Amino acid sequence: MKAVIVTLTLLAASVLGACGGSSRFSGQELVAPVPSTNGPSASEDTEEQTEGQVQDGMQEEAGEFEEGEESGDESGVAPDFSRRYETEVFRISWGSEDKQFADLYRPLNTDSPEALPVVIMIHGGCWSGFYDLSLQAALSSEIASRGVAVWNIEYRAMGTGGEWPVMFQDVADAADYLRHIAATQNIDLNRVYAMGHSAGGHLALWLASRSNIERSSPLFVAEPLALQKAVSLGGIPDLEAEACGSAPRNIIELTSLSGAARTARLATSSPLQMLPTNTSTILLSGASDTIAPPLLSEAYYVAALAAGDSSAHFTLEDADHFDLIDPDFLDMEWLLQSMFRNQ
């Protein structure tokens, strides 16, 4: 596994091209013993980072979470992520439409009486109905094999009935449906995490932001399911960004809006405009990702810190967009430890 973790300084650069453009970033490296990268160190106007090492596949204290409290994994003991378990997977309909289902992955024989923590997994694909939850089946299975339940959701997207505001409502309803199955599936609702890739990264961050949605919005839910943490893998936190062509703006019909209506729409759907969330976030980027370049996640990370949230951003050297959902590429122990660690 050659994933080298670095932090990024906020660079004055633009994102190029439909569905991403070529972009390379460098910053202060936090991983030993690989020689440090060429380029500027972390800028002085961002929060100070704590250096650390990766040893035996596990990162220790690299990219420490910054200002803002994190609730952490307080209701139960975090699994031993070095252990491996057999898993089971079965499909559950959370709604009556064709695309309203999810695959629930569960570890077997964990030898623990405690209810399982659960990750809500959200697939990407530029918010297009051409893609489905199979994109993250391997990652879901791998996480479950390490002692964590995974709720890999399907939802209506663009072209399959997911035009505004349906896609957002589907993702919210799928997440909240965990309340209906928690007792029978031995799921701990106090240990719920969201993880998404690409467009799914946007939706994972959005789930963490739902408490900020105004009552007048069609996306308002009185008591959204609380998250311990949200993880964005090559995500797109800003729906005004140039990523996936015009898709970010199309999913919220932004081009038809102006003035206060435009601002209000972004404030209910674009995570960068929904801060603070009071939920910890982790953002992973690939240094070679031309679909969702690291600058997008870095901008969210900096804004989250400025708003008082707890956040961390890591970039994996030699990683492209799809390496970020490849369990054979990722350091899974480090990723899960980062998700579950207490502050």
C-alpha positions in Angstrom: 0.0 0.0 0.0 1.6 3.2 -1.2 -0.9 5.7 0.2 1.1 8.5 1.7 -0.8 11.0 3.7 -0.1 14.8 3.4 -2.0 17.9 4.4 -2.6 20.6 1.9 -2.2 24.3 2.2 -5.0 26.4 0.7 -3.8 27.3 -2.7 -5.1 29.9 -5.1 -6.0 27.7 -8.0 -9.0 27.0 -10.1 -10.5 23.6 -10.9 -10.4 22.9 -14.5 -12.6 21.0 -17.0 -15.8 19.1 -17.0 -15.7 16.2 -14.6 -12.3 17.5 -13.3 -9.1 18.8 -14.6 -5.5 18.2 -14.2 -4.2 19.5 -10.9 -1.3 18.7 -8.6 -0.8 19.9 -5.1 2.0 19.6 -2.6 2.2 20.4 1.1 3.7 19.5 4.4 4.1 15.7 4.6 3.1 14.0 7.8 4.3 10.5 7.2 7.7 9.1 8.0 10.1 7.7 6.8 9.2 8.8 3.2 11.1 12.0 2.4 9.0 15.2 2.7 7.4 16.5 -0.5 8.6 19.6 -2.2 6.3 22.6 -1.7 5.2 25.0 0.9 4.5 24.0 4.5 1.1 24.5 6.0 0.2 28.2 5.9 0.3 30.2 9.1 -3.3 31.3 8.9 -4.6 27.8 9.1 -4.7 25.7 12.3 -1.4 24.0 13.3 -1.1 20.3 12.3 0.4 17.7 14.6 3.1 15.5 12.9 3.0 11.8 13.3 3.9 8.5 11.7 2.4 5.5 10.1 3.7 2.3 11.5 2.5 -1.2 10.7 -0.2 0.3 8.6 -1.7 2.5 11.3 -1.5 6.3 11.4 -0.8 7.8 14.7 -1.9 11.4 15.4 -1.3 12.6 11.9 -3.6 15.5 10.9 -5.0 16.0 14.5 -8.5 17.3 14.6 -8.7 21.0 15.2 -10.9 23.4 17.2 -14.4 22.2 18.0 -15.6 19.2 20.1 -16.1 15.8 18.8 -18.5 13.4 20.5 -16.5 10.4 19.5 -17.5 6.7 20.0 -18.8 7.2 23.5 -21.6 4.6 23.9 -19.6 1.5 23.2 -16.2 0.0 22.7 -14.7 0.5 19.3 -14.0 -2.8 17.5 -10.6 -4.2 17.1 -10.1 -3.3 13.5 -7.2 -5.7 13.1 -9.5 -8.6 13.6 -11.4 -10.1 10.6 -14.9 -11.6 10.7 -17.1 -13.4 8.3 -20.0 -11.3 7.0 -23.5 -11.5 5.8 -25.4 -9.1 3.5 -29.0 -8.8 2.7 -31.2 -6.3 0.9 -33.8 -4.2 2.7 -36.4 -1.9 1.1 -36.6 1.4 3.0 -39.3 2.7 0.6 -41.7 1.6 -2.0 -39.9 2.8 -5.2 -37.6 0.7 -7.2 -34.4 2.6 -6.1 -35.4 2.8 -2.4 -33.4 -0.1 -0.9 -30.1 -0.7 0.8 -27.7 -3.6 1.4 -27.0 -4.2 5.1 -23.6 -5.7 5.7 -23.1 -7.3 9.2 -20.1 -9.0 10.8 -20.8 -12.5 12.2 -19.6 -14.0 15.5 -18.0 -10.8 16.9 -18.2 -12.3 20.5 -19.5 -9.0 21.8 -22.9 -8.4 23.4 -22.8 -4.8 22.3 -24.9 -3.4 19.5 -23.0 -2.7 16.3 -21.8 0.7 15.2 -23.0 1.4 11.7 -21.7 3.3 8.7 -24.2 4.8 6.2 -22.4 4.2 2.9 -23.4 6.5 0.0 -22.2 5.8 -3.5 -21.1 8.5 -6.0 -21.3 8.8 -9.8 -21.8 12.5 -10.3 -25.3 12.2 -8.9 -26.3 10.2 -12.0 -28.8 7.4 -11.9 -26.4 5.5 -14.3 -24.4 4.4 -11.2 -25.5 2.4 -8.2 -24.6 1.1 -4.8 -22.4 -1.7 -6.3 -19.6 1.0 -6.6 -19.0 0.7 -2.9 -19.9 -3.0 -2.3 -16.3 -4.0 -1.9 -15.6 -1.2 0.6 -18.8 -2.0 2.5 -17.8 -5.7 2.8 -14.3 -4.8 4.0 -15.6 -2.5 6.7 -18.1 -5.1 7.9 -15.4 -7.7 8.0 -13.7 -5.5 10.6 -16.6 -5.5 13.0 -18.9 -2.6 11.8 -22.3 -2.8 10.2 -22.6 -1.0 6.9 -25.9 0.4 5.5 -25.1 0.8 1.8 -28.0 2.8 0.4 -29.5 3.2 -3.0 -31.4 6.3 -3.9 -33.1 8.0 -6.9 -30.6 10.2 -8.7 -30.6 12.4 -11.8 -32.3 10.5 -14.7 -34.0 8.0 -12.4 -36.5 10.3 -10.7 -34.1 12.1 -8.4 -34.5 15.6 -9.6 -34.8 18.3 -7.0 -35.6 17.8 -4.2 -36.2 14.0 -4.4 -32.6 12.8 -4.3 -31.9 14.6 -1.1 -35.1 13.4 0.4 -34.3 9.8 -0.6 -30.9 9.9 1.1 -32.3 11.4 4.2 -35.1 8.8 4.4 -32.7 6.0 3.8 -30.5 7.2 6.6 -33.3 7.7 9.0 -34.8 4.3 8.2 -32.0 2.8 10.5 -34.4 3.7 13.3 -36.8 1.1 12.0 -34.3 -1.7 11.9 -31.9 -0.9 14.7 -33.6 -3.2 17.3 -33.9 -6.2 15.0 -30.4 -5.8 13.5 -28.6 -5.0 16.8 -27.5 -1.6 15.6 -26.4 1.1 18.0 -28.1 4.4 17.0 -25.6 6.3 19.2 -22.8 5.2 16.9 -23.9 6.2 13.4 -21.3 7.4 10.8 -21.7 8.5 7.2 -19.2 7.8 4.5 -19.5 8.7 0.8 -17.4 8.9 -2.3 -17.5 11.6 -4.9 -21.1 12.8 -5.2 -21.7 10.5 -2.2 -19.1 12.5 -0.3 -21.2 15.6 -0.8 -24.3 13.7 0.4 -22.4 12.3 3.5 -21.4 15.9 4.5 -25.0 17.0 3.7 -26.4 14.4 6.1 -24.1 15.9 8.8 -25.6 19.3 8.1 -29.3 18.7 8.2 -29.9 20.3 11.5 -29.2 23.6 9.8 -32.0 23.3 7.3 -34.8 25.9 7.7 -38.4 24.7 8.3 -39.5 26.3 5.0 -37.3 24.0 3.0 -38.7 20.8 1.4 -35.6 19.1 2.9 -36.5 19.9 6.5 -36.8 17.0 8.9 -37.7 17.8 12.6 -35.3 15.2 14.1 -32.7 13.9 11.6 -30.7 10.9 12.7 -27.6 12.2 14.5 -24.2 11.3 13.2 -21.0 10.8 15.2 -18.9 11.7 12.2 -19.0 12.1 8.4 -16.3 10.9 6.0 -15.9 12.3 2.5 -13.8 10.3 0.1 -13.0 12.5 -2.9 -16.2 14.4 -2.2 -17.6 17.6 -3.7 -18.6 19.8 -0.7 -19.4 22.9 -2.8 -22.3 22.8 -5.3 -20.9 25.9 -7.0 -17.7 24.1 -7.8 -16.6 23.0 -11.3 -16.7 19.3 -10.8 -18.6 16.6 -12.7 -19.4 19.2 -15.3 -22.6 21.2 -14.5 -24.0 18.4 -12.3 -23.5 20.1 -9.0 -25.7 23.0 -10.1 -28.2 20.9 -12.0 -29.1 18.7 -9.0 -30.4 21.8 -7.2 -31.6 23.7 -10.3 -29.3 26.5 -9.4 -29.1 28.1 -12.8 -32.8 29.0 -12.6 -32.3 30.9 -9.3 -30.9 34.2 -8.4 -30.5 36.5 -5.4 -32.0 35.3 -2.1 -33.6 32.2 -3.7 -30.2 31.1 -4.9 -28.6 31.7 -1.5 -31.4 29.9 0.3 -31.1 26.8 -2.0 -27.4 26.6 -1.4 -27.9 26.9 2.4 -30.0 23.8 2.3 -28.0 21.6 0.0 -24.3 22.6 -0.3 -22.3 21.6 2.7 -19.8 24.4 2.3 -22.7 26.8 2.8 -24.2 24.9 5.7 -21.4 25.3 8.3 -21.1 24.8 11.2 -22.5 21.3 11.5 -21.3 20.5 15.1 -20.4 17.1 13.6 -16.8 16.0 13.1 -15.7 15.5 9.5 -12.9 13.7 7.8 -12.0 14.4 4.2 -9.7 12.2 2.1 -8.4 13.3 -1.3 -6.3 11.7 -4.0 -3.3 13.8 -5.1 -3.9 12.5 -8.7 -7.7 13.0 -8.6 -8.8 15.1 -11.6 -12.6 14.6 -10.9 -12.7 16.0 -7.4 -9.3 17.7 -6.9 -8.0 18.1 -3.3 -8.6 21.8 -3.4 -12.3 21.2 -3.1 -12.0 19.3 0.2 -9.3 21.6 1.5 -11.7 24.6 1.1 -14.3 22.8 3.1 -11.8 21.8 5.8 -10.5 25.4 6.2 -14.1 26.8 6.3 -15.1 24.1 8.9 -12.3 25.0 11.2 -13.2 28.7 10.8 -16.8 27.9 11.8 -15.7 26.1 14.9 -16.2 22.5 13.7 -13.8 19.6 14.2 -12.4 18.5 10.8 -9.4 16.9 9.2 -8.2 16.7 5.6 -5.8 14.1 4.3 -4.4 13.7 0.8 -3.1 10.3 -0.4 -0.1 10.5 -2.7 -0.4 8.5 -6.0 -4.1 8.1 -5.4 -6.7 8.8 -8.1 -10.4 9.3 -7.7 -11.3 5.6 -7.5 -8.4 4.5 -5.3 -10.3 6.2 -2.5 -12.9 3.4 -2.5 -10.5 0.5 -3.1 -10.0 -1.4 0.1 -6.8 -3.0 -1.3 -5.3 0.5 -1.7 -6.6 2.1 1.5 -5.1 1.5 4.9 -8.4 0.3 6.4 -7.2 0.1 9.9 -6.1 3.7 9.9 -9.3 4.9 8.2 -11.5 3.1 10.7 -9.4 4.2 13.7 -9.6 7.8 12.5 -13.4 7.5 12.3 -13.8 6.0 15.7 -11.2 7.8 17.8 -12.3 10.0 20.7 -11.1 13.5 21.2 
